[in-house]
């Protein structure tokens, strides 16, 4: 997959837009964030209903955000934890980086996923729940072990591809990505701790 460099990052896909930025927090702040989030958050392993059966997720997670940013996923309702001060700082850094790149966004919630090792994973999906509105923007911050996010086209007309997510990187999935593509974090050998923060804008209920 070809990429194009632009001020502040790389355009990995022009339509729908897929943009990657590096050194979001800088060091040592990024390493400190990884250590603190690992130690300070109350990581959970909920069970989700798939094909009529309950399955514990193959990772740990925390749903966090504004009080009205409630979210429904795989048959479960998630009420957000209050913003952790460090996560709020990372959110503000994401807002600033995207604004500087000319793609301003505002996020009121975040799903944090903790992958202890390479065998922990996320299955194929799109972040297209009704609460996110039409063609949502999703910004994913990666801390820790570098792993690839695998993308595939829903219509099957083009080949699947990997987007590698290094430590302290930011991936913006722009308008149309969730409608046209699915993504997954597949198992990898010999990969250490990784924490991802996927920021979203949940639309409050009418």
N, C-alpha and C positions, 0 to 999 in steps of 0.2 A: 504494500500500500504506500503510495507516494505521499509525502507531506510537504507543505509549503511553510516557510518561516515568515512570520510577520512580527511587528514590534510587540514584544512581550511574550511570544509563544509560537506555537506551531498549529497550522490548520491541517488536520489529518484527513478531513473529509469536507468538501465544500457544500454538499447538499444531500442530506441535511447536515448542518454544521457540527463538526466534532473538533474541539480545540483543546490543546494541551499546553499547560504552563508549568515551568519548573521553578524550584526555589521559592515557594510561596512564603514560607516563614523565615527561611534562612537558618543557618546553624550558629549557635547551639540550640536555638529556640525549637526547631523541629524535633530534635532528639528529646529535649526536655518534655515537649508535648506528648510524644509517644509514651514516655515513662510515666508521666502524670496521669494520662487518660487510662492507661492500663491499671494503675494502682488506685485511682480515686473514684472511678465510676462503678456503679452496682450493675455489673454485666449479667444479663439474663439469657436463658435458653428456653424460650417458649416453644410449645408444640403448635404446629399448624395443621389444618385439615387438608389433605390431598387425596383425591379419589375416595372420599368417604372414610379415611382413616387418619388418626392423629400421629404426627411424626415430630420428634424434637428436631429443631433446626441444627444443621451441622456447623455451627459457629455460635458465638454469643453476640448479643446486641443490646442497644439502648435506643429508645425513641424519645426525642427531646425537642422542646420548642415552646412557642407561645401557648397559653392555656387552651385556646380554641383550635389548635392544630391537631385535631383528632383524626385518626387514620384507620382505614379498614383494609386488611390484607389477608388473603387466604382464609376467609371466614372468621377472622378475629378482629376485634376493635382494640386499638392502641391509644391510650391517653398519654400525652407527652409528659416526661419528666421536666422539671424546670431547667432553664439554661444553666449549665455549669459555667462559671466565669471564663475558664480557658476555652471552652467550646464557643462561647460568645465572641471571644477575641479572634478565634479562627474564622468564624462566620464574617466578622468585620473585615478580616484580611481578604477573604474571598470577594466580598462586595467591592473592596478597593481595587483589587487586581482586575476584576471584570470591568469595572467602570473605567479604569485606565486604558483597557483594551478596546473600549468603545462598544461593549456589550453589557450595559448595566442590568443588574438583576437584584431582586430583594427576596430573601428567603426567611421564612418564619418557623422552620423546623428542620430537623436533621435526623437521619437514621445512621447510627454508629454501629459498625460491625467489627468484631474482634476475631481474627483468624489466628489461632495459636500456632499453627503449623501448616504445611502445605496440603495436608489431607482435608483441612476444613475448607468449606466451599460455599458457593451460591449458585443455584440452578438457573436455567434459562428463564428469562422473564423480561417484561418491559415495565417501566415505572409509569403506568398509564391508568392508575385508579381514578375514578371520577372526581375525587377530592382534589386532584392536581390540575383539573381544568383541561382545556384543549391545548395540545402541543406544548407541554410544560418544559421549562428549563430545569435541568438537574446538574448540580456541580459536585464533583466527587474529589475529595482530598485524600491522598494516600500517605500514610506514615508507616515506616518500618520496611519489612522485606518487599522487594520489588516483585510484582507478579503481573501477568498479562490479563486484561479483561478481553474476553472473546466476544465478538459481535457476529451476528448472522442476519441476513435480510429476510424479512417475513415472506416476501414473494419468491425467494429462492433464485432470483435472476442473476445474482452475482455471488462470488465466493465469500465465505466467511473470512474474518481477519482478526488478528490480535492487536491490541493497543497496550503496550507495556507501561506500567504505572510505577515509576521510581519513587523512592522516599521523598517526601516534601513536594509532590507534584499535585497539580489541579487539573482535572479533566472536566470540560464543560460539554454536556450533551444538549445541544441547542434544539430549537423548535423543529419538530418532525422526526427526531431521532427515536423517540419512544413509539411513534406511530409506524415507522418503517423498519425498525430493527429490534432484535432482542439481544440481550447480553448476559454473560455468565462469568463467574470466577471459578474456573475448573481446577481440580486437584493438581498439585505440582509436587515433585519430590524435593526434599532438602530445602524447604523454604521456612524461614523463621516467623516470628510474630509480625503481623500486619494489622493495622487499624485503619479502617476507611470511614470517612464522614461524608454522607451523601445529602447535600442540602437541597431542600425543596420548598415550594410555596404552596401550602395547603389552603384551599379556598374555604372560608367558613361556611357552614350550612346556611341556607336561606332562612 
